[in-house]
Amino acid sequence: MKENIITISPEIQSGAPVFTGTRVPVKNLFDYIKGGDTIDEFLLHFPSVKREQVEFLKGMRKTISVEELKKEQNY
């Protein structure tokens, strides 16, 4: 399911995991949540990201790290 949610490519944002179909780094979501912002606020600022992508990652954020995502994609 991650392949529909996250893209990791050295040609997009220097290989940082981004939401598929966007250039929005996944880290931005984690920063918003850590800062106390809501998903709605995040989506307002990043309208190219789909709610389904955010909901999936929000649920996964404690079980998977950005570094693990990079290793999985061999970057």
N, C-alpha and C positions, 0 to 999 in steps of 0.2 A: 504493500500500500504506500510506502514511503516514496516510491518512484513517481507517484502521481502528486505528491505533496511537495517534495524537495528536489531541487536540481543542484548538482555540484559540478561545475565546469571551470577549468582554469581560464576560460575566455569570458566568464561572467563574474564580476566582482572579485577578481583575482582568486577564484576558487572557493570563496566563502559560500556556505550553503544558503541558497535563496529559495523563496517560494516559487514553485514551478510556474512558468509563464510570466514571471516578473523579474525585476532586478532587486527586489526587496530582500535584504539579508534576514535569515531566520533570527539572528541575534537581536534584531530590532524588536521582535515580539517579546523575547525574554526580558529585554531592557524595559519595555513598557509595563509588563506584568510586575517585574521587580520594583518599579517605580510607583506601583499602586494604580496604574491606569487600567481601564476596562478594555475588554475585547472590542466593544463598540468604538471606543476612542481610537484604538489602534487602526481599526478598519476605516474610520473616518479619515485618518491621515495617510493610509495606504490603500486606496480604493481598488487597486489592481489585485490585491490579495483576496481570496475567497474565504468566507466564514468557515467552510468545511476544513480548509487547510489549517486555519488558526485553531479550531476546536481539536483537531487531531494532535497538533503539536503541543497544545497546552496540556493535554492529557499525558503526553509522552515526555514532557520536559524533565521530569525527575528520574526517568529511566534511560534516557539517551542523551549524550552530549554532542556538541558540535564536532569535537575531535573524533568521536566514534563514527559519526556520519562520514567524515572525510576518509577515515580508514576503510570503511565499508566500500566507498567508491574508488579506493586506491589512489587518492590524491594526497 
